[in-house]
């Protein structure tokens, strides 16, 4: 958060003064940070990182549904309906129907991650309706400020006062999450959005699962069931259909055959 505000100050970007905008920041922080981070962090204690990343890739699926429900210009077309259906089949395959019959911590962990992806989807709708007129950097900084106003008191109540006697690797992990995985990631996110468009940006969710599966296997010695890989394949197909370029004819270069 502080890094983003420093960037805003350095670029001399306009900071909103309307209380309604700051209220929207607070809601955005809850939807895009507090709820998904809490649910996914808890869920990942009970399921593997690879399965978490596969379920997290369903964010685009729920995003299409949320947009169709709440945004007038984002109707659910036939192509989108097919993509969403195949994507849902992939999620159900990755989870496994037995998880719903045997309701244990593992299935609860999976449902918690799914709940986080739904919150992400609702955050996308909220951002478009309430924060569309702001620069991306200011919107990101305001969102993280709103999230901090909730998470800091909650962490104090649940975990107690902030400790400073942490192991060096813990500080390195905190620094990585704060600088690389949050501040720089948001800047990169909006840079890709500006350069490649929202369609290509949505496909970036496909990169999360393979990277997490590889890191989980190498670092944590985790293994996924074959149905998880089948589910990811179906989910990837659903996202490619949603992107739409599978159905676009290839353009021949000028002078080509």
C-alpha positions as CSV (number, residue, x, y, z in Angstrom):
1,X,0.0,0.0,0.0
2,X,2.7,2.5,1.0
3,X,4.7,1.7,-2.1
4,X,1.7,2.4,-4.3
5,X,0.9,5.7,-2.6
6,X,4.6,6.6,-3.0
7,X,4.2,5.9,-6.7
8,X,1.0,8.0,-6.9
9,X,2.8,10.9,-5.1
10,X,5.9,10.5,-7.4
11,X,3.7,10.7,-10.5
12,X,1.6,13.5,-9.0
13,X,-1.6,11.6,-9.7
14,X,-4.9,13.1,-8.6
15,X,-6.2,11.7,-5.3
16,X,-10.0,11.6,-4.9
17,X,-11.6,13.6,-2.0
18,X,-15.2,12.4,-2.4
19,X,-16.2,10.3,0.7
20,X,-18.2,8.1,-1.6
21,X,-15.1,7.1,-3.5
22,X,-13.3,6.2,-0.3
23,X,-16.3,4.1,0.7
24,X,-16.1,2.4,-2.6
25,X,-12.4,1.7,-1.9
26,X,-13.4,0.1,1.4
27,X,-15.9,-2.2,-0.3
28,X,-13.4,-3.0,-3.0
29,X,-10.8,-3.9,-0.4
30,X,-13.2,-6.3,1.3
31,X,-14.2,-8.0,-2.0
32,X,-10.9,-8.1,-3.7
33,X,-8.6,-8.6,-0.7
34,X,-10.1,-9.3,2.7
35,X,-12.5,-12.1,1.8
36,X,-10.5,-13.9,-0.9
37,X,-7.2,-13.7,0.9
38,X,-8.7,-15.0,4.1
39,X,-10.7,-17.8,2.5
40,X,-7.9,-18.9,0.3
41,X,-5.2,-18.8,3.0
42,X,-7.4,-20.9,5.2
43,X,-8.4,-23.3,2.4
44,X,-4.8,-23.8,1.4
45,X,-4.0,-25.2,4.8
46,X,-6.2,-28.2,3.9
47,X,-5.6,-28.7,0.2
48,X,-2.6,-28.6,-2.0
49,X,-1.2,-25.5,-3.7
50,X,-1.8,-27.0,-7.1
51,X,-5.5,-27.7,-6.5
52,X,-5.8,-24.2,-5.0
53,X,-4.4,-22.7,-8.2
54,X,-6.7,-24.8,-10.4
55,X,-9.8,-23.6,-8.5
56,X,-8.4,-20.0,-8.5
57,X,-8.4,-20.2,-12.3
58,X,-12.2,-20.3,-12.1
59,X,-12.1,-16.6,-11.3
60,X,-12.7,-15.7,-15.0
61,X,-15.7,-18.1,-15.1
62,X,-17.4,-16.5,-12.2
63,X,-16.4,-13.1,-13.5
64,X,-18.3,-13.6,-16.7
65,X,-21.4,-14.7,-14.7
66,X,-21.2,-11.7,-12.3
67,X,-20.8,-9.3,-15.2
68,X,-23.8,-10.8,-17.0
69,X,-25.9,-10.4,-13.8
70,X,-24.9,-6.9,-12.9
71,X,-23.7,-5.1,-16.0
72,X,-26.1,-4.3,-18.8
73,X,-23.5,-4.4,-21.6
74,X,-22.0,-7.8,-20.6
75,X,-24.7,-10.2,-21.6
76,X,-24.2,-13.9,-21.5
77,X,-23.9,-15.0,-25.1
78,X,-24.0,-18.5,-26.5
79,X,-20.2,-18.6,-26.7
80,X,-19.8,-17.4,-23.2
81,X,-22.5,-19.8,-22.0
82,X,-20.6,-22.7,-23.5
83,X,-17.3,-21.5,-22.1
84,X,-18.8,-21.1,-18.6
85,X,-20.4,-24.6,-18.7
86,X,-17.2,-26.3,-19.7
87,X,-15.3,-24.2,-17.1
88,X,-17.7,-25.3,-14.4
89,X,-17.3,-28.9,-15.5
90,X,-13.6,-28.5,-15.1
91,X,-14.0,-27.1,-11.6
92,X,-16.3,-30.0,-10.6
93,X,-13.9,-32.5,-12.1
94,X,-11.0,-31.0,-10.2
95,X,-12.8,-31.1,-6.9
96,X,-14.4,-34.5,-7.5
97,X,-18.1,-35.2,-6.7
98,X,-17.1,-37.3,-3.7
99,X,-16.0,-34.1,-2.0
100,X,-19.6,-33.0,-1.8
101,X,-20.7,-36.4,-0.4
102,X,-17.9,-36.6,2.2
103,X,-18.0,-33.1,3.7
104,X,-14.7,-32.8,5.6
105,X,-12.0,-30.2,6.0
106,X,-10.6,-31.0,2.5
107,X,-13.9,-30.3,0.9
108,X,-14.4,-27.2,3.1
109,X,-11.0,-26.0,2.0
110,X,-12.0,-26.4,-1.7
111,X,-15.3,-24.5,-1.1
112,X,-13.4,-21.8,0.7
113,X,-11.1,-21.2,-2.3
114,X,-14.2,-21.2,-4.6
115,X,-15.8,-18.6,-2.3
116,X,-12.6,-16.5,-2.8
117,X,-12.9,-16.7,-6.5
118,X,-16.6,-15.6,-6.4
119,X,-15.5,-12.6,-4.3
120,X,-12.9,-11.7,-6.9
121,X,-15.6,-11.8,-9.6
122,X,-17.9,-9.5,-7.6
123,X,-14.9,-7.2,-7.0
124,X,-14.4,-6.8,-10.8
125,X,-18.1,-5.7,-11.2
126,X,-17.8,-3.3,-8.3
127,X,-14.6,-1.8,-9.7
128,X,-16.1,-1.2,-13.0
129,X,-19.3,0.4,-11.6
130,X,-17.7,2.5,-8.9
131,X,-14.0,3.1,-9.7
132,X,-14.1,3.3,-13.5
133,X,-13.1,6.9,-13.6
134,X,-10.0,6.6,-11.6
135,X,-6.4,5.9,-12.7
136,X,-5.4,2.3,-12.1
137,X,-2.7,3.2,-9.7
138,X,-4.9,5.3,-7.5
139,X,-7.7,2.7,-7.6
140,X,-5.2,0.0,-6.5
141,X,-3.7,2.1,-3.8
142,X,-7.2,3.1,-2.5
143,X,-8.3,-0.5,-2.6
144,X,-5.3,-1.7,-0.5
145,X,-5.9,1.1,1.9
146,X,-9.5,0.0,2.4
147,X,-8.4,-3.6,2.9
148,X,-5.8,-2.5,5.4
149,X,-8.4,-0.7,7.5
150,X,-10.1,-4.1,7.9
151,X,-7.3,-6.6,8.1
152,X,-5.0,-4.8,10.5
153,X,-7.6,-4.5,13.4
154,X,-8.8,-8.1,12.6
155,X,-5.3,-9.5,12.7
156,X,-4.6,-7.7,16.0
157,X,-7.8,-9.2,17.5
158,X,-7.2,-12.7,16.2
159,X,-3.4,-13.0,16.4
160,X,-2.6,-10.4,19.0
161,X,-0.1,-7.5,18.7
162,X,2.3,-7.4,15.8
163,X,5.5,-9.2,16.5
164,X,8.8,-8.0,15.4
165,X,10.9,-10.9,16.5
166,X,10.3,-12.9,13.4
167,X,12.8,-15.2,11.7
168,X,14.7,-13.7,8.7
169,X,13.0,-16.0,6.2
170,X,9.6,-14.8,7.5
171,X,10.6,-11.2,6.9
172,X,11.7,-12.1,3.4
173,X,8.4,-13.8,2.8
174,X,6.5,-10.7,4.1
175,X,8.7,-8.4,1.9
176,X,8.0,-10.6,-1.1
177,X,4.3,-10.5,-0.6
178,X,4.3,-6.8,0.0
179,X,6.6,-5.6,-2.7
180,X,6.6,-8.2,-5.5
181,X,3.3,-10.0,-5.1
182,X,1.2,-7.0,-4.3
183,X,2.6,-3.6,-5.3
184,X,4.7,-4.6,-8.3
185,X,2.0,-7.2,-9.3
186,X,-0.7,-4.6,-9.4
187,X,1.5,-2.3,-11.5
188,X,2.3,-5.2,-13.9
189,X,-1.4,-6.1,-14.0
190,X,-2.5,-2.7,-15.2
191,X,0.5,-2.5,-17.6
192,X,-0.6,-5.8,-19.3
193,X,-4.2,-4.6,-19.3
194,X,-3.1,-1.5,-21.2
195,X,-0.9,-3.3,-23.7
196,X,-2.8,-6.6,-24.4
197,X,-6.4,-5.9,-23.4
198,X,-8.7,-7.6,-21.0
199,X,-9.1,-10.8,-23.1
200,X,-5.4,-11.6,-22.9
201,X,-5.2,-10.5,-19.3
202,X,-7.9,-13.1,-18.4
203,X,-5.9,-15.9,-20.0
204,X,-3.1,-15.1,-17.5
205,X,-5.1,-17.1,-15.0
206,X,-4.1,-20.2,-17.0
207,X,-0.4,-19.6,-16.0
208,X,-1.1,-19.8,-12.3
209,X,-2.0,-23.5,-12.1
210,X,0.9,-25.0,-14.0
211,X,3.4,-22.8,-12.1
212,X,1.8,-23.6,-8.7
213,X,1.7,-27.4,-9.6
214,X,5.4,-27.4,-10.5
215,X,6.5,-25.4,-7.5
216,X,4.3,-27.5,-5.2
217,X,5.9,-30.7,-6.5
218,X,9.4,-29.3,-6.3
219,X,9.3,-27.4,-3.1
220,X,6.5,-29.0,-1.1
221,X,6.6,-32.6,-2.6
222,X,2.9,-32.3,-3.4
223,X,1.1,-34.5,-5.9
224,X,-2.3,-34.1,-7.6
225,X,-4.7,-36.8,-8.7
226,X,-5.3,-37.4,-12.4
227,X,-8.8,-35.9,-12.1
228,X,-7.3,-32.6,-11.0
229,X,-5.3,-32.4,-14.3
230,X,-8.3,-33.4,-16.3
231,X,-10.3,-30.7,-14.5
232,X,-7.6,-28.1,-15.3
233,X,-7.7,-29.1,-18.9
234,X,-11.5,-28.5,-19.1
235,X,-11.2,-25.3,-17.2
236,X,-8.5,-24.1,-19.6
237,X,-10.7,-25.0,-22.6
238,X,-13.6,-23.0,-21.1
239,X,-11.4,-20.0,-20.7
240,X,-10.1,-20.2,-24.2
241,X,-13.7,-20.4,-25.5
242,X,-14.6,-17.3,-23.3
243,X,-11.7,-15.4,-24.8
244,X,-13.2,-16.0,-28.3
245,X,-10.2,-16.1,-30.5
246,X,-10.6,-19.9,-31.1
247,X,-13.5,-19.0,-33.4
248,X,-11.9,-16.1,-35.2
249,X,-10.5,-16.7,-38.7
250,X,-6.8,-16.2,-39.1
251,X,-5.9,-13.0,-41.0
252,X,-3.6,-13.6,-44.0
253,X,-0.7,-11.3,-44.3
254,X,-0.7,-8.8,-47.1
255,X,0.8,-10.5,-50.2
256,X,0.4,-14.0,-48.7
257,X,-1.4,-16.9,-50.2
